[in-house]
Amino acid sequence: MAKYEAIEIVTFKERPNRFIAICIKDSGEEIVTHVKNTGRCKELLIPGVKVAVNFQDKPTRKTKYDLVAVKKGKSWFNIDSQLPNELVEEGLKQNLIKFAILSGKVIQIKREYTYQDSRFDFFIETDKSERLLVEVKGMTLESQGRGSFPDAPSLRGLKHVETLIEAKNKGYLRAVIFVVQFEDIIYATINEEMQPELQVALKKGMADGLEVLAYNCFVKPDEVSINKKVPFKLLDKKG
Protein backbone atom coordinates (compact mmCIF):
# COMPACT_ATOMS: atom_id res chain seq x y z
CA MET A 1 0.00 0.00 0.00
CA ALA A 2 1.19 3.50 -0.83
CA LYS A 3 -0.03 6.42 1.22
CA TYR A 4 0.33 10.15 0.64
CA GLU A 5 0.50 12.70 3.43
CA ALA A 6 -1.00 16.20 3.30
CA ILE A 7 -3.53 15.55 0.54
CA GLU A 8 -5.90 18.34 -0.50
CA ILE A 9 -8.87 18.10 -2.87
CA VAL A 10 -8.96 20.98 -5.34
CA THR A 11 -10.41 21.77 -8.79
CA PHE A 12 -8.41 21.33 -11.99
CA LYS A 13 -8.34 24.41 -14.23
CA GLU A 14 -5.78 23.87 -16.97
CA ARG A 15 -2.50 22.19 -17.91
CA PRO A 16 -0.23 24.71 -19.66
CA ASN A 17 2.34 22.01 -20.38
CA ARG A 18 2.96 18.36 -19.52
CA PHE A 19 4.82 19.20 -16.32
CA ILE A 20 2.44 21.56 -14.50
CA ALA A 21 -1.26 22.17 -13.93
CA ILE A 22 -3.17 25.13 -12.55
CA CYS A 23 -5.73 24.21 -9.89
CA ILE A 24 -8.16 26.17 -7.74
CA LYS A 25 -8.74 25.76 -4.02
CA ASP A 26 -12.20 26.13 -2.51
CA SER A 27 -11.10 29.57 -1.31
CA GLY A 28 -10.59 30.63 -4.91
CA GLU A 29 -6.80 30.66 -4.65
CA GLU A 30 -5.00 29.38 -7.74
CA ILE A 31 -2.06 27.04 -7.19
CA VAL A 32 0.58 25.68 -9.54
CA THR A 33 1.06 21.91 -9.24
CA HIS A 34 3.57 19.44 -10.61
CA VAL A 35 1.81 16.73 -12.64
CA LYS A 36 3.35 13.37 -11.74
CA ASN A 37 2.61 11.93 -15.17
CA THR A 38 4.00 13.11 -18.52
CA GLY A 39 1.28 11.27 -20.47
CA ARG A 40 -1.58 13.19 -22.04
CA CYS A 41 -4.29 12.22 -19.51
CA LYS A 42 -6.73 14.22 -21.67
CA GLU A 43 -9.70 12.05 -20.73
CA LEU A 44 -8.97 12.68 -17.04
CA LEU A 45 -7.66 16.23 -16.73
CA ILE A 46 -10.79 18.06 -17.82
CA PRO A 47 -11.44 21.59 -16.53
CA GLY A 48 -13.70 21.45 -13.50
CA VAL A 49 -12.88 17.94 -12.27
CA LYS A 50 -11.75 17.32 -8.71
CA VAL A 51 -8.11 16.34 -8.24
CA ALA A 52 -5.97 15.32 -5.29
CA VAL A 53 -2.78 17.30 -4.71
CA ASN A 54 0.02 16.41 -2.32
CA PHE A 55 1.50 19.36 -0.41
CA GLN A 56 5.30 19.31 -0.66
CA ASP A 57 6.75 22.48 0.87
CA LYS A 58 10.48 22.02 0.26
CA PRO A 59 13.00 24.74 -0.56
CA THR A 60 14.38 22.80 -3.54
CA ARG A 61 11.00 22.58 -5.28
CA LYS A 62 9.61 25.00 -7.85
CA THR A 63 6.04 24.05 -6.91
CA LYS A 64 4.58 23.20 -3.51
CA TYR A 65 2.12 20.60 -4.80
CA ASP A 66 2.11 17.32 -6.71
CA LEU A 67 -1.05 16.36 -8.62
CA VAL A 68 -1.42 12.63 -7.91
CA ALA A 69 -5.06 11.61 -8.52
CA VAL A 70 -8.11 12.62 -10.53
CA LYS A 71 -11.78 11.96 -9.91
CA LYS A 72 -13.58 10.54 -12.96
CA GLY A 73 -17.28 10.09 -12.33
CA LYS A 74 -17.51 8.52 -8.88
CA SER A 75 -14.07 6.89 -9.01
CA TRP A 76 -10.54 8.05 -8.32
CA PHE A 77 -7.70 7.44 -10.78
CA ASN A 78 -4.12 7.64 -9.55
CA ILE A 79 -1.78 9.19 -12.14
CA ASP A 80 1.51 9.08 -10.24
CA SER A 81 3.85 7.43 -12.78
CA GLN A 82 6.41 6.63 -10.07
CA LEU A 83 3.95 4.55 -8.06
CA PRO A 84 3.51 1.33 -10.16
CA ASN A 85 7.03 0.06 -9.45
CA GLU A 86 6.54 0.51 -5.70
CA LEU A 87 3.24 -1.35 -5.84
CA VAL A 88 4.71 -4.20 -7.88
CA GLU A 89 7.66 -4.59 -5.53
CA GLU A 90 5.30 -4.79 -2.56
CA GLY A 91 3.03 -7.21 -4.46
CA LEU A 92 5.97 -9.47 -5.29
CA LYS A 93 7.22 -9.55 -1.72
CA GLN A 94 3.73 -10.31 -0.39
CA ASN A 95 3.17 -12.96 -3.09
CA LEU A 96 0.16 -11.06 -4.43
CA ILE A 97 1.71 -10.94 -7.90
CA LYS A 98 2.50 -14.35 -9.38
CA PHE A 99 3.97 -15.47 -12.70
CA ALA A 100 2.71 -18.59 -14.46
CA ILE A 101 6.05 -18.93 -16.26
CA LEU A 102 7.96 -19.44 -12.98
CA SER A 103 8.13 -22.89 -11.45
CA GLY A 104 10.60 -22.14 -8.66
CA LYS A 105 10.46 -20.06 -5.50
CA VAL A 106 11.56 -16.43 -5.79
CA ILE A 107 14.84 -15.92 -3.94
CA GLN A 108 15.98 -12.58 -5.32
CA ILE A 109 14.29 -9.39 -6.54
CA LYS A 110 16.36 -6.56 -7.99
CA ARG A 111 15.06 -3.18 -9.17
CA GLU A 112 16.38 -1.28 -12.18
CA TYR A 113 18.28 -4.14 -13.76
CA THR A 114 20.43 -3.32 -16.79
CA TYR A 115 20.34 -5.74 -19.69
CA GLN A 116 22.16 -4.76 -22.90
CA ASP A 117 21.29 -1.07 -23.42
CA SER A 118 17.95 -1.22 -21.57
CA ARG A 119 17.11 -0.83 -17.91
CA PHE A 120 14.26 -3.07 -16.79
CA ASP A 121 12.17 -2.45 -13.72
CA PHE A 122 12.84 -5.83 -12.10
CA PHE A 123 15.10 -8.86 -12.30
CA ILE A 124 13.83 -11.95 -10.48
CA GLU A 125 15.69 -15.17 -9.75
CA THR A 126 14.26 -18.42 -8.38
CA ASP A 127 15.69 -21.39 -6.51
CA LYS A 128 15.54 -23.27 -9.82
CA SER A 129 17.97 -20.81 -11.41
CA GLU A 130 15.22 -19.19 -13.48
CA ARG A 131 15.99 -15.61 -14.52
CA LEU A 132 13.07 -13.29 -15.22
CA LEU A 133 13.13 -9.77 -16.67
CA VAL A 134 10.08 -7.67 -15.83
CA GLU A 135 8.88 -4.39 -17.34
CA VAL A 136 6.19 -2.43 -15.45
CA LYS A 137 3.78 0.06 -17.01
CA GLY A 138 1.12 2.20 -15.36
CA MET A 139 -2.30 2.28 -17.03
CA THR A 140 -4.62 5.26 -16.58
CA LEU A 141 -6.64 5.30 -19.82
CA GLU A 142 -10.18 3.90 -19.47
CA SER A 143 -13.33 3.77 -21.57
CA GLN A 144 -16.48 1.80 -20.70
CA GLY A 145 -14.61 -0.58 -18.43
CA ARG A 146 -11.77 -1.15 -20.88
CA GLY A 147 -8.33 -0.06 -19.70
CA SER A 148 -5.66 0.55 -22.31
CA PHE A 149 -2.03 1.56 -22.71
CA PRO A 150 -0.54 3.90 -23.81
CA ASP A 151 -2.35 7.24 -23.88
CA ALA A 152 0.60 8.64 -25.84
CA PRO A 153 3.18 6.79 -28.00
CA SER A 154 5.85 5.19 -25.83
CA LEU A 155 9.06 4.59 -27.79
CA ARG A 156 10.84 3.46 -24.62
CA GLY A 157 8.07 0.96 -23.92
CA LEU A 158 8.26 -0.42 -27.45
CA LYS A 159 12.05 -0.76 -27.27
CA HIS A 160 11.79 -2.63 -23.97
CA VAL A 161 9.25 -5.10 -25.35
CA GLU A 162 11.46 -5.74 -28.40
CA THR A 163 14.47 -6.29 -26.12
CA LEU A 164 12.46 -8.68 -23.96
CA ILE A 165 11.60 -10.72 -27.04
CA GLU A 166 15.29 -11.02 -27.94
CA ALA A 167 16.30 -11.86 -24.34
CA LYS A 168 14.82 -15.34 -24.75
CA ASN A 169 17.92 -16.21 -26.77
CA LYS A 170 20.02 -15.57 -23.66
CA GLY A 171 17.91 -17.85 -21.49
CA TYR A 172 15.76 -15.22 -19.79
CA LEU A 173 12.09 -15.56 -18.98
CA ARG A 174 10.21 -12.34 -19.72
CA ALA A 175 7.12 -10.54 -18.43
CA VAL A 176 5.27 -7.25 -18.66
CA ILE A 177 3.03 -6.06 -15.83
CA PHE A 178 0.40 -3.37 -16.35
CA VAL A 179 -0.60 -1.67 -13.10
CA VAL A 180 -4.13 -0.41 -13.68
CA GLN A 181 -4.25 2.73 -11.54
CA PHE A 182 -8.00 2.55 -10.99
CA GLU A 183 -10.42 -0.06 -9.73
CA ASP A 184 -13.37 -0.59 -12.06
CA ILE A 185 -12.14 -2.47 -15.12
CA ILE A 186 -13.41 -5.39 -17.21
CA TYR A 187 -10.16 -6.04 -19.05
CA ALA A 188 -6.88 -4.38 -20.02
CA THR A 189 -5.53 -4.06 -23.54
CA ILE A 190 -3.21 -2.11 -25.83
CA ASN A 191 -4.32 1.16 -27.39
CA GLU A 192 -3.67 -0.01 -30.94
CA GLU A 193 -4.82 3.22 -32.55
CA MET A 194 -2.29 5.16 -30.50
CA GLN A 195 0.64 2.77 -31.03
CA PRO A 196 0.04 -0.14 -33.44
CA GLU A 197 3.74 -1.10 -33.30
CA LEU A 198 3.41 -1.92 -29.60
CA GLN A 199 0.40 -4.11 -30.34
CA VAL A 200 2.40 -6.02 -32.95
CA ALA A 201 5.42 -6.41 -30.68
CA LEU A 202 3.37 -7.72 -27.75
CA LYS A 203 1.51 -10.13 -29.98
CA LYS A 204 4.82 -11.49 -31.25
CA GLY A 205 6.25 -11.70 -27.74
CA MET A 206 3.23 -13.43 -26.23
CA ALA A 207 3.35 -16.04 -28.98
CA ASP A 208 6.94 -16.74 -27.93
CA GLY A 209 6.48 -17.04 -24.18
CA LEU A 210 6.29 -13.42 -22.99
CA GLU A 211 3.87 -13.28 -20.04
CA VAL A 212 1.65 -10.21 -19.82
CA LEU A 213 -0.20 -9.49 -16.59
CA ALA A 214 -2.53 -6.73 -15.44
CA TYR A 215 -3.50 -5.88 -11.87
CA ASN A 216 -6.00 -3.24 -10.86
CA CYS A 217 -5.82 -1.10 -7.73
CA PHE A 218 -7.92 0.19 -4.90
CA VAL A 219 -7.58 3.97 -5.21
CA LYS A 220 -8.39 6.76 -2.77
CA PRO A 221 -7.15 10.34 -3.00
CA ASP A 222 -4.46 9.59 -0.40
CA GLU A 223 -4.00 5.85 -0.76
CA VAL A 224 -3.36 3.17 -3.43
CA SER A 225 -2.97 -0.59 -3.14
CA ILE A 226 -2.86 -3.57 -5.51
CA ASN A 227 -6.25 -5.28 -5.72
CA LYS A 228 -6.32 -8.30 -8.04
CA LYS A 229 -5.33 -9.72 -11.39
CA VAL A 230 -7.58 -8.66 -14.28
CA PRO A 231 -7.81 -10.10 -17.83
CA PHE A 232 -5.42 -8.83 -20.48
CA LYS A 233 -6.52 -9.12 -24.09
CA LEU A 234 -4.99 -8.15 -27.42
CA LEU A 235 -7.71 -6.83 -29.70
CA ASP A 236 -7.83 -5.72 -33.30
CA LYS A 237 -9.15 -2.26 -34.19
CA LYS A 238 -12.69 -3.61 -34.26
CA GLY A 239 -12.30 -5.12 -30.78
C-alpha positions as CSV (number, residue, x, y, z in Angstrom):
1,M,0.0,0.0,0.0
2,A,1.2,3.5,-0.8
3,K,0.0,6.4,1.2
4,Y,0.3,10.2,0.6
5,E,0.5,12.7,3.4
6,A,-1.0,16.2,3.3
7,I,-3.5,15.6,0.5
8,E,-5.9,18.3,-0.5
9,I,-8.9,18.1,-2.9
10,V,-9.0,21.0,-5.3
11,T,-10.4,21.8,-8.8
12,F,-8.4,21.3,-12.0
13,K,-8.3,24.4,-14.2
14,E,-5.8,23.9,-17.0
15,R,-2.5,22.2,-17.9
16,P,-0.2,24.7,-19.7
17,N,2.3,22.0,-20.4
18,R,3.0,18.4,-19.5
19,F,4.8,19.2,-16.3
20,I,2.4,21.6,-14.5
21,A,-1.3,22.2,-13.9
22,I,-3.2,25.1,-12.5
23,C,-5.7,24.2,-9.9
24,I,-8.2,26.2,-7.7
25,K,-8.7,25.8,-4.0
26,D,-12.2,26.1,-2.5
27,S,-11.1,29.6,-1.3
28,G,-10.6,30.6,-4.9
29,E,-6.8,30.7,-4.7
30,E,-5.0,29.4,-7.7
31,I,-2.1,27.0,-7.2
32,V,0.6,25.7,-9.5
33,T,1.1,21.9,-9.2
34,H,3.6,19.4,-10.6
35,V,1.8,16.7,-12.6
36,K,3.4,13.4,-11.7
37,N,2.6,11.9,-15.2
38,T,4.0,13.1,-18.5
39,G,1.3,11.3,-20.5
40,R,-1.6,13.2,-22.0
41,C,-4.3,12.2,-19.5
42,K,-6.7,14.2,-21.7
43,E,-9.7,12.1,-20.7
44,L,-9.0,12.7,-17.0
45,L,-7.7,16.2,-16.7
46,I,-10.8,18.1,-17.8
47,P,-11.4,21.6,-16.5
48,G,-13.7,21.4,-13.5
49,V,-12.9,17.9,-12.3
50,K,-11.7,17.3,-8.7
51,V,-8.1,16.3,-8.2
52,A,-6.0,15.3,-5.3
53,V,-2.8,17.3,-4.7
54,N,0.0,16.4,-2.3
55,F,1.5,19.4,-0.4
56,Q,5.3,19.3,-0.7
57,D,6.7,22.5,0.9
58,K,10.5,22.0,0.3
59,P,13.0,24.7,-0.6
60,T,14.4,22.8,-3.5
61,R,11.0,22.6,-5.3
62,K,9.6,25.0,-7.9
63,T,6.0,24.1,-6.9
64,K,4.6,23.2,-3.5
65,Y,2.1,20.6,-4.8
66,D,2.1,17.3,-6.7
67,L,-1.0,16.4,-8.6
68,V,-1.4,12.6,-7.9
69,A,-5.1,11.6,-8.5
70,V,-8.1,12.6,-10.5
71,K,-11.8,12.0,-9.9
72,K,-13.6,10.5,-13.0
73,G,-17.3,10.1,-12.3
74,K,-17.5,8.5,-8.9
75,S,-14.1,6.9,-9.0
76,W,-10.5,8.0,-8.3
77,F,-7.7,7.4,-10.8
78,N,-4.1,7.6,-9.5
79,I,-1.8,9.2,-12.1
80,D,1.5,9.1,-10.2
81,S,3.8,7.4,-12.8
82,Q,6.4,6.6,-10.1
83,L,4.0,4.5,-8.1
84,P,3.5,1.3,-10.2
85,N,7.0,0.1,-9.5
86,E,6.5,0.5,-5.7
87,L,3.2,-1.3,-5.8
88,V,4.7,-4.2,-7.9
89,E,7.7,-4.6,-5.5
90,E,5.3,-4.8,-2.6
91,G,3.0,-7.2,-4.5
92,L,6.0,-9.5,-5.3
93,K,7.2,-9.5,-1.7
94,Q,3.7,-10.3,-0.4
95,N,3.2,-13.0,-3.1
96,L,0.2,-11.1,-4.4
97,I,1.7,-10.9,-7.9
98,K,2.5,-14.3,-9.4
99,F,4.0,-15.5,-12.7
100,A,2.7,-18.6,-14.5
101,I,6.1,-18.9,-16.3
102,L,8.0,-19.4,-13.0
103,S,8.1,-22.9,-11.4
104,G,10.6,-22.1,-8.7
105,K,10.5,-20.1,-5.5
106,V,11.6,-16.4,-5.8
107,I,14.8,-15.9,-3.9
108,Q,16.0,-12.6,-5.3
109,I,14.3,-9.4,-6.5
110,K,16.4,-6.6,-8.0
111,R,15.1,-3.2,-9.2
112,E,16.4,-1.3,-12.2
113,Y,18.3,-4.1,-13.8
114,T,20.4,-3.3,-16.8
115,Y,20.3,-5.7,-19.7
116,Q,22.2,-4.8,-22.9
117,D,21.3,-1.1,-23.4
118,S,17.9,-1.2,-21.6
119,R,17.1,-0.8,-17.9
120,F,14.3,-3.1,-16.8
121,D,12.2,-2.4,-13.7
122,F,12.8,-5.8,-12.1
123,F,15.1,-8.9,-12.3
124,I,13.8,-11.9,-10.5
125,E,15.7,-15.2,-9.7
126,T,14.3,-18.4,-8.4
127,D,15.7,-21.4,-6.5
128,K,15.5,-23.3,-9.8
129,S,18.0,-20.8,-11.4
130,E,15.2,-19.2,-13.5
131,R,16.0,-15.6,-14.5
132,L,13.1,-13.3,-15.2
133,L,13.1,-9.8,-16.7
134,V,10.1,-7.7,-15.8
135,E,8.9,-4.4,-17.3
136,V,6.2,-2.4,-15.5
137,K,3.8,0.1,-17.0
138,G,1.1,2.2,-15.4
139,M,-2.3,2.3,-17.0
140,T,-4.6,5.3,-16.6
141,L,-6.6,5.3,-19.8
142,E,-10.2,3.9,-19.5
143,S,-13.3,3.8,-21.6
144,Q,-16.5,1.8,-20.7
145,G,-14.6,-0.6,-18.4
146,R,-11.8,-1.1,-20.9
147,G,-8.3,-0.1,-19.7
148,S,-5.7,0.5,-22.3
149,F,-2.0,1.6,-22.7
150,P,-0.5,3.9,-23.8
151,D,-2.4,7.2,-23.9
152,A,0.6,8.6,-25.8
153,P,3.2,6.8,-28.0
154,S,5.9,5.2,-25.8
155,L,9.1,4.6,-27.8
156,R,10.8,3.5,-24.6
157,G,8.1,1.0,-23.9
158,L,8.3,-0.4,-27.5
159,K,12.0,-0.8,-27.3
160,H,11.8,-2.6,-24.0
161,V,9.3,-5.1,-25.4
162,E,11.5,-5.7,-28.4
163,T,14.5,-6.3,-26.1
164,L,12.5,-8.7,-24.0
165,I,11.6,-10.7,-27.0
166,E,15.3,-11.0,-27.9
167,A,16.3,-11.9,-24.3
168,K,14.8,-15.3,-24.8
169,N,17.9,-16.2,-26.8
170,K,20.0,-15.6,-23.7
171,G,17.9,-17.8,-21.5
172,Y,15.8,-15.2,-19.8
173,L,12.1,-15.6,-19.0
174,R,10.2,-12.3,-19.7
175,A,7.1,-10.5,-18.4
176,V,5.3,-7.3,-18.7
177,I,3.0,-6.1,-15.8
178,F,0.4,-3.4,-16.3
179,V,-0.6,-1.7,-13.1
180,V,-4.1,-0.4,-13.7
181,Q,-4.2,2.7,-11.5
182,F,-8.0,2.6,-11.0
183,E,-10.4,-0.1,-9.7
184,D,-13.4,-0.6,-12.1
185,I,-12.1,-2.5,-15.1
186,I,-13.4,-5.4,-17.2
187,Y,-10.2,-6.0,-19.1
188,A,-6.9,-4.4,-20.0
189,T,-5.5,-4.1,-23.5
190,I,-3.2,-2.1,-25.8
191,N,-4.3,1.2,-27.4
192,E,-3.7,0.0,-30.9
193,E,-4.8,3.2,-32.6
194,M,-2.3,5.2,-30.5
195,Q,0.6,2.8,-31.0
196,P,0.0,-0.1,-33.4
197,E,3.7,-1.1,-33.3
198,L,3.4,-1.9,-29.6
199,Q,0.4,-4.1,-30.3
200,V,2.4,-6.0,-33.0
201,A,5.4,-6.4,-30.7
202,L,3.4,-7.7,-27.8
203,K,1.5,-10.1,-30.0
204,K,4.8,-11.5,-31.3
205,G,6.3,-11.7,-27.7
206,M,3.2,-13.4,-26.2
207,A,3.4,-16.0,-29.0
208,D,6.9,-16.7,-27.9
209,G,6.5,-17.0,-24.2
210,L,6.3,-13.4,-23.0
211,E,3.9,-13.3,-20.0
212,V,1.6,-10.2,-19.8
213,L,-0.2,-9.5,-16.6
214,A,-2.5,-6.7,-15.4
215,Y,-3.5,-5.9,-11.9
216,N,-6.0,-3.2,-10.9
217,C,-5.8,-1.1,-7.7
218,F,-7.9,0.2,-4.9
219,V,-7.6,4.0,-5.2
220,K,-8.4,6.8,-2.8
221,P,-7.1,10.3,-3.0
222,D,-4.5,9.6,-0.4
223,E,-4.0,5.8,-0.8
224,V,-3.4,3.2,-3.4
225,S,-3.0,-0.6,-3.1
226,I,-2.9,-3.6,-5.5
227,N,-6.2,-5.3,-5.7
228,K,-6.3,-8.3,-8.0
229,K,-5.3,-9.7,-11.4
230,V,-7.6,-8.7,-14.3
231,P,-7.8,-10.1,-17.8
232,F,-5.4,-8.8,-20.5
233,K,-6.5,-9.1,-24.1
234,L,-5.0,-8.1,-27.4
235,L,-7.7,-6.8,-29.7
236,D,-7.8,-5.7,-33.3
237,K,-9.1,-2.3,-34.2
238,K,-12.7,-3.6,-34.3
239,G,-12.3,-5.1,-30.8
